[in-house]
Amino acid sequence: MSARSCWKYRVAEALTLHEDPRSGNCYKIKLTAAVLGVPLRVQVYDITKGETRTPEFLARINANGRIPVLQIEEGGETRFLPESHAACWYLAQGSQLIPSDRFAQADMVRWMCFEQYNHEPNVATLRYWLHILGEARLSDAQRLNITSKREAGIAALTLMEEHLAANAFFCGDAFTLADIALYAYTHVAGEGGFVLRDFPEIVAWIARVEAVPGFIPMF
C-alpha cells in the first residue's frame, strides 16, 4: 500500500506554504504533501533579498524571520507552523509516512534529527554558499569553513551510505518522513561540491525515492 492510499482525512480547509523554491527545507513539505495527495498553495520569497525579514513577515508569519512556514486555515482560524520537520509531521499524521511501530517511529525521528544536526548544516550549507550565494559573495569566515564543512558533509554521507547498504530506506523497507528529510538536500549535494557517484548506495536510494507514487521534483 502506498502512503497516498492510506490517507484518511483532510488536514485543513486550506494550506499555504511560505517558501523559497530553492530551499530543500521548503521542498520537504511540498514533497510530503505531494506524496499524500494534499493540496498545497505556495507563497514565494527570495531569502537572498531579505524578503523574510520585513516587518510585516516578522509580525504576521514568523518572528524568527525564516522559512518554510506552513499556513493552516481551518474553522475561520489562521495559524502558522514554522520548521520543516514540524510541518511534515503535521501533514503526515495518520499516514504510512509515520510508522505505527513505536521503535520504528523513534528511529525515523532519529534520522530526521541526524539530518538537522549532521547533514543539513554541512551538505545544505555548502550548497547555499557555493550554488546560491556564489563563492565571490562569501565572507572570510565562510571561506575558512568550507573545508571543515566538506569533511563533515562527507562523513554524514558516508554514514548514510553504510546504512543504505543493508536497507532500502532509512527505516528498513518503508518509505517515511526520514527519507523525505534526507532526500531534499542529498539529491542536490553536487551543487555543494559533493560527488554523489562516490556513494552508489545513496544513488540507488535516490532512484527509489523518485519512484515513490506522488513524487514531485524539487523545481
Stockholm file with secondary structure:
# STOCKHOLM 1.0

chainA/1-219         MSARSCWKYRVAEALTLHEDPRSGNCYKIKLTAAVLGVPLRVQVYDITKGETRTPEFLARINANGRIPVLQIEEGGETRFLPESHAACWYLAQGSQLIPSDRFAQADMVRWMCFEQYNHEPNVATLRYWLHILGEARLSDAQRLNITSKREAGIAALTLMEEHLAANAFFCGDAFTLADIALYAYTHVAGEGGFVLRDFPEIVAWIARVEAVPGFIPMF
#=GR chainA/1-219 SS CCTGGGCCSCCCSEEEEEECTTCHHHHHHHHHHHHHTCCCEEEECCGGGTTTSSHHHHHHTCTTCCSCEEEEEETTEEEEEESHHHHHHHHHTTSTTSCSSHHHHHHHHHHHHHIIIIIIIIIIHHHIIIIIICGGGCCHHHHHHHHHHHHHHHHHHHHHHHHHTSCSBTBBTBCCHHHHHHHHHHTTGGGGTCCGGGCHHHHHHHHHHHTSTTCCCCC
#=GC SS_cons         CCTGGGCCSCCCSEEEEEECTTCHHHHHHHHHHHHHTCCCEEEECCGGGTTTSSHHHHHHTCTTCCSCEEEEEETTEEEEEESHHHHHHHHHTTSTTSCSSHHHHHHHHHHHHHIIIIIIIIIIHHHIIIIIICGGGCCHHHHHHHHHHHHHHHHHHHHHHHHHTSCSBTBBTBCCHHHHHHHHHHTTGGGGTCCGGGCHHHHHHHHHHHTSTTCCCCC
//
